[in-house]
C-alpha cells in the first residue's frame, strides 16, 4: 500500500474537514463530567461509564462511528477496540490523538492534541554529581514549585489531556512531597513514571513507590562495570546501589527501563550493558544520545563520531531481533537505519523505532512510519523545569512559557517554537533528506552544538561535514 493511500484512509475517515470540525467541537473539557468529552465518550463506548451529560452522550454516538469505521479500515474489530480502550491510559492517548488530528490535521509527522508525555524535573536536588547531567543538578532551586502549585500544575496537565507524567530531576525521590504528588497524578488517571538514579530504591522505597501509583521506573546505568558507572556518576559505590535498586524495582513488579547515555567512555561496553539488562530482567534499555547541555557542555569531546553512532544503531537494530528486552534510542537516526536494514532483509514488516516505543508495522500499516517517526519534542512530549518553565525537551533549554503564567493548551497549539519543531521541512540540510519525516535529527543536539534547533544534527552520518566543522572548532 502506498504511503499516500495509508494516510488517505486516515484523511477520509477522521481527517477530512467535516470530521475535524466535529472532533474539535468534542475536544472540549466537560465541567459537569470533569473530563475531556472524548475521554468521557470513550468510557461510555467501552462500558466503563454508565451515564454522562447529554453533550458527552452525543459525543459517544459520534465517536463510535469514527472508531468503528477507522478500525475496519485497519482490520480491527469493535470488540478489540473496546478491550484496548478500557485502559484509561489508552483512552487518554486516543483522545489526544483525535484532538491532534482535529487541530493539526493528518500530517507527516503527526502531532498530538496534547503531549502524550510531560517530563517534569520536579527538583534539582540530587544525591549524585553526574558529569553529563543536563540539569546541572545538585541543590534545589530557590523557586521550585511548592506542593499547592505542583498540584495545580497536575490539574492543568490533566485537563489538557496529558497521558503520561514522568517525574525526573535531579533526583525526584529526595523531594519531600514527591509521593503525595505522584499519588495525586495517578488518581487523575495519568500513567505515572519516575526517572531516578536508583541508589535510593530499597525494598521499602519500592513498595512506597508502588503505593503512590507509580507504574514505570527508569534507572540510569552508565557502564557495565562499577569503574565506568561510578566515574560518570561522581560517587564511589553508586553502581552497586543502583543495581540493588533495579533488582528491587523489578521484584516489585514495575515496568523497568535502564537508561544509558552513550559516549566514547562507555561505547565499547554497550553489548555488556545489554547483557546486564537481560540478566536483571528489565523491560527496556534506552540508549540516550549525548547532548551538550548542562554539565554535559564540558565533555563534548566525549561524544560519538557519526561512524561510531552508525555502528551502534545497526547493532541496536540487529540486537532487537534476538534479545528478550526492547532496546530503544533517543537517536532519531535509528529509524533511518532500521528502514535501510529492513529493505535489505525484505521481511515484509517494518521495525519503526522511536524513542518511546519500537513499533512493528506489518502489512498495510507499514507506511505509517512517516506518521509516527522522528524527534518527538513539541509533537508527542515536552518538559518542565522545577519552577514551572516549559521547554520542548529536557535537553533543549528554550523557554516557551510557564505553567502558572501562561495558557498551557494555547501554548501547545500555537507556540512558534513548537510549530517550527513540528515542521521537518524547515530543518536545515535535513529538509532535503528522504528520511526527514522518519528522523529529522535530534533538535536538542542541533541546539546544543549550533545554538539553533533547526540546524542539522552533527551525529548523523549524512551530515558528517557538520561534525567535521565541530572537530575543527574543538581543536
N, C-alpha and C positions, 0 to 999 in steps of 0.2 A: 504494500500500500504506500502510495506517495505521501510525503510529509504534508503536502497541501490538502490531500484527501483526509488524513487523520485530523488535522487542525480544522478542516472543513466540517467534519462531524460535530466538533465542539461549537463551531460558529453557528451551525444550523440548528442546534438543539438549545443550548443555553447562552450562546454568544451572539445571537442576532440582536439587532437594535431593540426590537419589541421585548424580547426576553430580558435583555439587560435593564431596560427601564423598569420592568416588573420586579426583577430581583433587587434592584436598587431601592425600590419602594418598600420591599420586605426586609431590607437590611438595617432597619431602624431598631433602636432599643425600646422594648416594651416596658413602660413604667409599672404596669399592673402585674405582669408576669415576671418582671425583673430580669429579663434576659433579651439578647438579640432575638428578633422574631424568627429568624431562620433556625436558630437553635431550638426554640420552642416548637417550631413546625417539625423538626427532625424528631424531637421527643414524642410528639403526637404520632408521627409516622411509624416509629419503632415500637410504640406501646409503652414507653417509659412514663408517659404523662397521659392522664385520662381526660383532662379538660384544660381549657385556656380561654382567653378573651376571644371575642368574635373575630377581631383582626388577625390573631395568631391562628385560629382555626381555619380562616380563609387562606392564610399563608400556607398551611399544611396541604390544603387541597391543590393549590397551585404547584407547590414544591414536589408533591407526589408525582405529578405528571412529568416534571422535568427529570426527576430521579429515575423513574421507570423508563422513560424514553432514552435518556442517556445511558442507563445500564444496558438496555437492549442493544444499543449501538456498539457496545464493547463486550457483549456476551455475558453480562452479569444479570442474574435474575432478581426479582423483587425480594425474595426471602433472604438471599445473600446480602443484599443492601441493608435490609432490616437488622440482620445479625451484626454486620460490621458497625453500623452507626448507633447501636445501643450503647457502645462505649462513648462516654462523654467527651473523651479527647478527640476521637474521630469526628464526632458531631461538631465540635468547635472548629476543627480543621476544615470540614466541609463548608461550614458557614463562612469561614474566612475565604475559602476558595471561590465560592459563589459570589461573595461580595467583591473579590478581586476581579472576577470577570465582569461584574456589573460596572465597576469604576474604571478598570483599565483595559477591558476587552480581552480577547483571545490573542495574545501576542507572544513573540519569542524574544527572550524567555518570559515565563509567567511571573506576575506579581500578585501576591495575596492581598486581600482586602484589609487585613490586619497582620502584624507579624505573627507567624506561627510560633516564633520563639523570641523572648527577650532574655538577654544575658545581663544580669544585674550585678555589678560589683557592689555588693551590699556594704562592704567596708574595705578599707585599705590596710587595716591592721593585719599583721601576719607574723607567724612564729618562725618563718624561714627567711632567707635572703637570696633568692634565686637570681642568677646572673642575667637571665633573659626575660625577667618579669616585665610584661607590657605595662603594668600599673605602677612600677617602681614602688611597690608596696613595702610596708614595714610598720608605720604608725597610722592610726585612723586620721582622716581629715577632720578639721575643726567644724566643718559644715555638713557632715553626713546627716542624712535624713533621720529624724527621731522616729520612735515607734508609731506615733499617730500619723506622721507624714508618710511613713512607709506603708501603712495600711491604706491610706487614701490613694497612694500610688497603685497598690494592688487592685483597688476598686476601679481605678481608671483603666488599667490593663484588662480587667475582666469585662467591663462594659464595652471596650473596643473589640473584644473577641480574641485576645491573645490565648493561644493554646498551651504553650509551654513556658514556664517561668523558671529560669536557671539561675540560681544564686551562685555568685562567684566572688572573687576578691583580688587581692588579699586572700585571707583565709576566712571564709564565711562562718565556720564553726566557732570562731572566737568572739563573734558579735553576741552580746548578752541576750538580745531578744530574737535571735535567729530562729529558734524553734517555734516561737509564737508567730512569726511572720510566715514560716513555711506552712504551718497548720492553717493559717488564715487563707493563704493562697490555695491550698489543697481543698479546703471547704468551699471555695468558689468554683470547684470543678476543673481547676488547672492541673496540668501534669507538672509536678514539682521535681526539679533536678538540682543537684549541687555539684560544683566543681571544687575539689579540695586537694590538698597535698597528701591527705590520707594519714598523716602522722598522729592525728588525734582520734582516729576511729578505733576505739577499744570495743569490746563486745557490748559494754553498757552503752557507749555512744551510738553504736549501730542500731541498737534497739530503740533508743531515744529518737534517732532519725526516722526509723520506721513508724513510730508512733506519731510523728509530726506530719506524716503523709508523703514523705519523700519517696519517689519511685526509682530515680535514676541517679547514679553516683559516678562521677568522673574523677579519677585519681591519677595524678601526674607521676610518671616514671620516665626518667631521662637517661637511663642506662641499664644494661643487663647486669652490671656489677655495682657493688657499693662505691667503688672508687669513682666511677663515671658519674653516677647519680648524685653522690654527696658533693662532688666538685661543682656540679650545676647548682645544687640547692643551697650550698653555703653552710651546711650544718653537718658535722660528723654524726653518723648513726641514723641519718634520715632515711636511708634505703631500707634498713631493717624494720623501722617503724612503719614505713609506707607499705611494705609487703604484708606486714601483720594487719594493717588497715584494710588492704584489698581482701585478704582472706576473711576478715570479719564481715566485710560488706557482702561478699559472695555467700557466706554462710547464712546471712540474714535474709537473703533472697532478693536483694536489689538487682536491677539491671545495671551491670558494672561495665564501665569503659575505662581502659587505660589510655592516658593521653601522653604522647611523646613529641617534644619539639625536636625536629631533626636538624642537626648541624654537623659540621665536619668532625666534631668531637665524639659523636655517637653514631655516625653514619655506618661504620662497619659493624656496629652492634645490633642493627635493626633486625637481622634474622634471629639473633639470640633473644631480642625483646619479644619477637613474635612467638618464639618457643616458650618464653616465660609467661606470656599472656595465655597461651594454650594450657600450660601447666597449672596456672592459677584458676582456670575455668571461667574467665571473664567472658562477656558477651561480645564486646567490640574492642578494637585497638584503633585509636585515632592518631595518625601521624600528622602533626601540625607543621605547616610551613613556618620557617623562621621569618619574623617580621621585625625590622629595625625600628622599634619604638620602645618607650620606657627605658629600662636599663639595657634592653637589647640593642640600643643605639651604639653602645660601646663595644660590641662584639661582632660587628657586621662582617669582619673578615672571616668569621667562622661559618658564614653562610655557604650552602652548597653551590657548586657551579651548575650551569644548565645541563651539562653532561651527566653529572652525578645525580641530579634530580630526575633526569630522564631514565637513568638506570634504576633508580629507586622506584619510580612509578611503574615501570614494566615489571619489576619484582613484585610489587603490590598486586598488580593485575593477575599474575600467574599464581601467587600465593592464595588469592581469594578462591581459586579453583580447587584448592586442595586442603585448606585449613578448616578447622571446626569453628573458628571465630570469623567475624566480619572485620576486614581491615579497611579503614577509610582514611581519607586525607583531605586536608583543607586546601591542598594544591588543586585548583580547578583544571590544570593541565591533565590530571588523571583521566578526565572524561575523554579528552582527545586521544590519549594513549590507548585507552580501552577500546575506543571505536576503531582505531587503526589496527589493533591486535585482533579484534573481533572480525574485521574484514578479512584478515589473513586466514583465520580459522574457519570462517563461514559456518558458524554454529547455528544460525537461524534465530538466535536470541542475543539481544544486546545487554551487556552489563553496563549500566549507566551510573557510574559512581558520582555521588555528590558528597559534600562534607557532612551531611546529616543522614544519609541512607545510601546503600548500594542497591539501586533499583534494577531488577531483572525484567526486561521488557520483551516478551515474546510476541511473535506474530504481528498483528496489526497495531499493537501498542508500541512497537519498537521505535516508530518515528515520532513518538512524543519526547524523545531525548532532547531536542532543542527547546522544548517547552519547560522542562524541569531543571536543565543543566546550568552550570556557571556559578559564579560568585553569588551568594545569597544576600549580601549586605544590601539593605534597603528594599529587598524583594521578599524574602522569607523571614528575615530576622533583623534585629537591631540591638543596641546595647545601651546601658545606662550606668553612669558613674555614681559613686555613693551620695553625691549631693543632688542627684536628680537630673544632671545634664545628660541629654540624649545624643547618641552617636550612631552612625550606620553600623559600626562594628567595634568590638573592644580593641581591636588593633588599628583602628582608623580614627584617630583623635580629632575629629572635626565636629564641633558642637553644632547641632541643628535646632536646639531648643532645650527647654527644661520642663520636666513633667508637671511641676506645680505652677508654672508660669504660662505655659502655652497649651493650646488645644491639641491633645495628642493625636486624635483621629484626623484633624485637619493637616497636621504636620506630615502624617504618613501618606496622605493622598496628594498633597500639593507642594511639599518642600522641594526646592530646586535641586539641592544636592542629591536627595534620594532619587528624584526623577532622572537626573543625569546618570547616576549609577545604574539605573534600570535599562538605559538605552545603550546596548553594546555597540551600536553603530557610531557612538561618539568617542569610543576608546581609540587613542592614537595608535596607529600601526595595526593593532588588533582588529580594527574595523575592516581590514582587508582580508582577514583570515577566514577561511570557510568554516572554522570551528568556533567562531566568536560567540554563537548562541549556546554552544555546549560548554564553553570555557570562558573566554573573555579575560583571563588572567586574574590575579589577586589584586584587588583595588587598594588594599591596605599596604601591600608591598610596593605598589607603584607610588603611593603617597609617602611611605617611609623612605624610599630611595630618591624620589624626584620632587617631593612636595606637591604632587599633582595626582589626584586619584583617577584621572583619565589618561595618565601616562602608561606606557607598556610595562608589563611585569618582566623584570630582568631575569626571572627564574625560568622562563620558557626557552626551549632550545631554538624556537623560531625567532625569538628576539635576542639572540646571542650577542648581537652588536651592542645592545643596551648594557648587557653585563660587562662587555669589554670596556665600555666607557667608564663604568664604575671602578673596574680594576685599575684603570689608568689614573682615576682620581684618587684612589686609596694610596697608590704609590707616590 
